Amino acid sequence: MGGMDVFHALVLGLVQGLTEFLPVSSSGHLVLADRFLFGGHGLPLWVDIASNTGTFLAALLLMRREILAALAGLVAGLRSWEARRDPGWRLFWLVTVASVPAAAVGLLVKDVFEAINRPFFVALGLLFTALVLWTTPAGGDRDRPERVGYREALLGGLAQALAIYPGVSRSGTTISAFLRLGLAPEFAARLSFLMYAAASLGVLLLGLKDGLPTGVALAPVLAMAAAAFASGYAAMLLLFGVLKAGKFRLFAPYVAAVALLTLLLG
């Protein structure tokens, strides 16, 4: 896989971008795409780095206003107690609190779940995701940081931590949790995307500290990152439209069908 060609990289980048933000499990689809389209030789670390770089940059671009507001709120809040009433300050700490469970679970048991990153276990995770999506309510009207408590952020973070299991959708579980807690659909998605950006930054820093393995061509890496960026940005816009239309649960039949197909073919 170190000699992956550009076409292979483009396909996996497109799969990563589309499925990272749509509630269908990116990790599950990457395993399935590699298995059924390219022979299932396994995905090396650089694939995670390249594909996550693309989707991370897409999230940064789309969520730039919220990210800048959160960072500005943090700086202002550290200087002045009065500034801590600003929504940006609260947004920063909501995302921070929500990021703790996934970080803790990832550091403690990541290797355990990577060992079962195979089609049968992916199918089980996809079936769980389908059930979560099908039973998700429409959400509420809590559409601003000041209307969301740290309890809700922590519960959303615990939902995100479930996505370490292969086939469980990170965006699906977090957005579903927030909708169940009464957040407005678009704000639930935006908070989920901010949580992804924070988690992805950590993953990238951990992955890049050792650098890319020797012998990996630059063209596939760039192609994968570019494909993941473009498809990830489009997927986020699509999901906003789906949530606005109240059609979030309609992803469930697709996810269930993919799970059953995986069981049959795997």
C-alpha positions as CSV (number, residue, x, y, z in Angstrom):
1,M,0.0,0.0,0.0
2,G,3.0,2.3,0.3
3,G,3.0,2.4,-3.5
4,M,-0.7,3.4,-3.8
5,D,-1.5,5.0,-7.1
6,V,-3.2,8.4,-7.6
7,F,-6.6,6.9,-8.6
8,H,-6.7,4.7,-5.5
9,A,-5.8,7.7,-3.4
10,L,-8.5,9.9,-5.1
11,V,-11.2,7.3,-4.5
12,L,-10.3,6.8,-0.8
13,G,-10.1,10.6,-0.4
14,L,-13.6,11.1,-1.8
15,V,-14.9,8.3,0.4
16,Q,-13.3,9.9,3.5
17,G,-14.6,13.4,2.7
18,L,-18.2,12.3,2.0
19,T,-18.5,9.9,4.9
20,E,-16.6,11.9,7.6
21,F,-19.4,14.5,7.9
22,L,-22.4,12.6,6.6
23,P,-23.7,10.2,9.3
24,V,-22.6,7.0,7.7
25,S,-19.2,6.3,9.3
26,S,-16.0,7.2,7.4
27,S,-13.8,4.6,9.1
28,G,-16.3,1.9,8.1
29,H,-16.5,3.1,4.5
30,L,-12.7,3.3,4.2
31,V,-12.3,-0.3,5.3
32,L,-15.1,-1.4,3.0
33,A,-13.8,0.6,0.0
34,D,-10.3,-0.8,0.5
35,R,-11.6,-4.3,1.0
36,F,-14.1,-4.5,-1.9
37,L,-12.5,-2.1,-4.4
38,F,-8.8,-2.6,-3.9
39,G,-8.4,-6.1,-2.4
40,G,-8.2,-5.3,1.3
41,H,-4.5,-5.0,1.8
42,G,-4.9,-2.7,4.7
43,L,-4.6,1.1,5.1
44,P,-1.2,2.6,6.2
45,L,-0.9,5.5,8.6
46,W,-0.3,8.0,5.9
47,V,-3.8,7.4,4.6
48,D,-5.2,8.6,7.9
49,I,-2.9,11.7,7.9
50,A,-3.7,12.7,4.3
51,S,-7.4,12.1,4.3
52,N,-7.9,13.7,7.7
53,T,-5.8,16.7,6.6
54,G,-8.3,17.3,3.8
55,T,-11.4,17.0,5.9
56,F,-9.8,19.1,8.7
57,L,-9.1,21.9,6.3
58,A,-12.6,21.7,5.0
59,A,-14.0,22.0,8.5
60,L,-11.7,25.0,9.2
61,L,-12.9,26.8,6.1
62,L,-16.6,26.2,6.7
63,M,-16.4,26.9,10.4
64,R,-13.9,29.7,10.3
65,R,-16.3,32.3,11.9
66,E,-17.1,30.0,14.8
67,I,-13.4,29.1,15.3
68,L,-12.3,32.7,15.2
69,A,-15.1,33.7,17.6
70,A,-14.1,30.9,20.0
71,L,-10.4,31.8,20.0
72,A,-11.2,35.5,20.3
73,G,-13.5,34.7,23.2
74,L,-10.8,32.7,24.9
75,V,-8.2,35.4,24.7
76,A,-10.7,38.1,25.9
77,G,-11.9,35.9,28.7
78,L,-8.4,35.2,30.0
79,R,-7.9,39.0,30.2
80,S,-11.2,40.0,31.6
81,W,-13.9,38.3,33.8
82,E,-16.6,40.4,32.2
83,A,-15.6,39.1,28.7
84,R,-16.4,35.6,29.9
85,R,-20.1,36.4,29.2
86,D,-19.2,36.5,25.5
87,P,-20.6,33.6,23.4
88,G,-17.2,32.9,22.0
89,W,-15.8,32.1,25.5
90,R,-18.6,29.7,26.2
91,L,-18.3,28.1,22.7
92,F,-14.6,27.4,23.3
93,W,-15.2,25.6,26.5
94,L,-18.2,23.7,25.2
95,V,-16.0,22.3,22.5
96,T,-13.2,21.6,24.9
97,V,-15.5,19.8,27.4
98,A,-17.0,17.8,24.5
99,S,-13.6,16.8,23.2
100,V,-12.4,15.2,26.5
101,P,-14.2,11.8,26.4
102,A,-13.1,11.0,22.8
103,A,-9.5,12.0,23.6
104,A,-9.5,9.8,26.8
105,V,-11.0,6.8,25.1
106,G,-8.7,7.2,22.0
107,L,-5.6,7.2,24.1
108,L,-6.7,4.3,26.3
109,V,-8.3,1.8,24.0
110,K,-7.6,2.9,20.4
111,D,-5.4,-0.1,19.7
112,V,-8.1,-2.5,20.8
113,F,-10.6,-1.2,18.3
114,E,-8.0,-1.0,15.5
115,A,-7.5,-4.7,16.0
116,I,-11.2,-5.4,15.1
117,N,-11.3,-3.0,12.1
118,R,-12.6,-5.8,9.8
119,P,-15.8,-6.1,7.8
120,F,-17.8,-8.1,10.3
121,F,-17.2,-5.7,13.1
122,V,-17.7,-2.8,10.8
123,A,-21.1,-4.1,9.9
124,L,-22.1,-4.3,13.5
125,G,-21.1,-0.7,14.0
126,L,-23.1,0.3,10.9
127,L,-26.2,-1.4,12.2
128,F,-25.8,0.5,15.5
129,T,-25.5,3.7,13.6
130,A,-28.6,3.0,11.5
131,L,-30.6,2.4,14.7
132,V,-29.3,5.7,16.2
133,L,-30.2,7.6,13.1
134,W,-33.7,6.1,12.7
135,T,-34.7,6.9,16.3
136,T,-33.3,10.5,16.3
137,P,-35.8,13.2,17.1
138,A,-36.2,16.5,15.2
139,G,-34.3,18.5,17.9
140,G,-35.2,21.7,19.7
141,D,-34.6,25.4,19.5
142,R,-31.4,25.9,21.5
143,D,-29.3,27.5,18.8
144,R,-26.7,29.6,20.7
145,P,-23.8,28.7,22.9
146,E,-25.3,30.4,25.9
147,R,-28.3,28.2,25.7
148,V,-26.2,25.0,25.9
149,G,-24.9,23.7,29.2
150,Y,-21.6,21.8,29.8
151,R,-23.6,18.7,30.7
152,E,-25.0,18.6,27.1
153,A,-21.4,19.2,25.8
154,L,-20.1,16.3,27.9
155,L,-22.9,14.0,26.7
156,G,-22.2,14.9,23.1
157,G,-18.5,14.1,23.8
158,L,-19.4,10.7,25.2
159,A,-21.4,10.1,22.0
160,Q,-18.4,11.1,19.9
161,A,-16.3,8.6,21.9
162,L,-18.5,5.8,20.7
163,A,-17.3,6.4,17.2
164,I,-13.9,4.9,18.0
165,Y,-15.7,1.6,17.3
166,P,-15.4,0.9,13.5
167,G,-18.6,1.5,11.7
168,V,-20.1,3.9,14.2
169,S,-20.6,7.3,12.7
170,R,-19.0,10.2,14.6
171,S,-21.2,12.8,13.1
172,G,-24.2,10.6,13.4
173,T,-23.8,9.9,17.1
174,T,-22.9,13.4,18.1
175,I,-25.6,15.2,16.1
176,S,-28.2,12.6,17.2
177,A,-27.2,13.2,20.9
178,F,-27.4,16.9,20.5
179,L,-30.8,16.7,18.8
180,R,-32.0,14.5,21.7
181,L,-30.8,17.1,24.1
182,G,-32.9,19.8,22.4
183,L,-30.3,21.6,20.3
184,A,-31.5,23.2,17.0
185,P,-30.5,21.0,14.0
186,E,-28.0,23.4,12.4
187,F,-26.3,24.4,15.7
188,A,-26.1,20.7,16.6
189,A,-24.2,20.1,13.3
190,R,-22.0,23.1,13.8
191,L,-21.0,22.0,17.3
192,S,-20.3,18.5,15.9
193,F,-18.1,19.9,13.2
194,L,-16.2,22.0,15.7
195,M,-15.7,18.9,17.8
196,Y,-14.4,17.1,14.8
197,A,-11.9,19.9,14.0
198,A,-10.6,19.8,17.6
199,A,-10.2,16.0,17.5
200,S,-8.7,16.0,14.0
201,L,-6.1,18.5,15.0
202,G,-5.0,16.2,17.8
203,V,-4.9,13.2,15.4
204,L,-2.9,15.2,12.8
205,L,-0.3,16.4,15.4
206,L,0.2,12.8,16.7
207,G,0.5,11.4,13.2
208,L,2.8,14.1,11.9
209,K,5.3,13.9,14.8
210,D,6.8,10.9,13.1
211,G,6.4,12.2,9.6
212,L,5.3,10.3,6.5
213,P,6.9,6.9,6.1
214,T,9.8,6.7,3.6
215,G,8.9,5.6,0.1
216,V,5.5,7.2,0.0
217,A,5.0,9.2,-3.2
218,L,3.8,12.8,-2.8
219,A,1.2,12.7,-5.6
220,P,-1.1,10.2,-4.0
221,V,-0.9,12.0,-0.6
222,L,-1.8,15.4,-2.2
223,A,-4.5,13.8,-4.4
224,M,-6.1,12.1,-1.3
225,A,-6.0,15.3,0.8
226,A,-7.5,17.4,-2.1
227,A,-10.3,14.9,-2.7
228,A,-11.1,14.7,1.0
229,F,-11.2,18.5,1.2
230,A,-13.6,19.0,-1.7
231,S,-15.9,16.1,-0.9
232,G,-15.9,16.9,2.8
233,Y,-16.8,20.6,2.2
234,A,-19.7,19.5,0.0
235,A,-20.8,16.9,2.5
236,M,-21.1,19.5,5.3
237,L,-23.2,21.8,3.1
238,L,-25.4,18.8,2.1
239,L,-25.9,17.8,5.8
240,F,-27.0,21.3,6.7
241,G,-29.7,21.0,4.0
242,V,-30.8,17.6,5.2
243,L,-31.1,18.7,8.8
244,K,-33.0,21.9,7.8
245,A,-35.5,19.7,5.9
246,G,-35.8,17.4,8.9
247,K,-34.6,14.3,6.9
248,F,-31.7,13.2,9.1
249,R,-33.2,9.8,9.8
250,L,-33.3,9.0,6.1
251,F,-29.6,8.1,6.2
252,A,-30.6,5.1,8.3
253,P,-31.8,2.8,5.5
254,Y,-28.6,3.4,3.5
255,V,-26.4,2.6,6.5
256,A,-28.4,-0.5,7.3
257,A,-28.2,-1.6,3.6
258,V,-24.4,-1.1,3.6
259,A,-24.2,-3.1,6.9
260,L,-26.2,-6.1,5.4
261,L,-24.2,-6.0,2.2
262,T,-21.0,-6.1,4.2
263,L,-22.2,-9.1,6.2
264,L,-23.1,-10.9,2.9
265,L,-19.9,-10.1,1.1
266,G,-17.5,-10.2,4.1
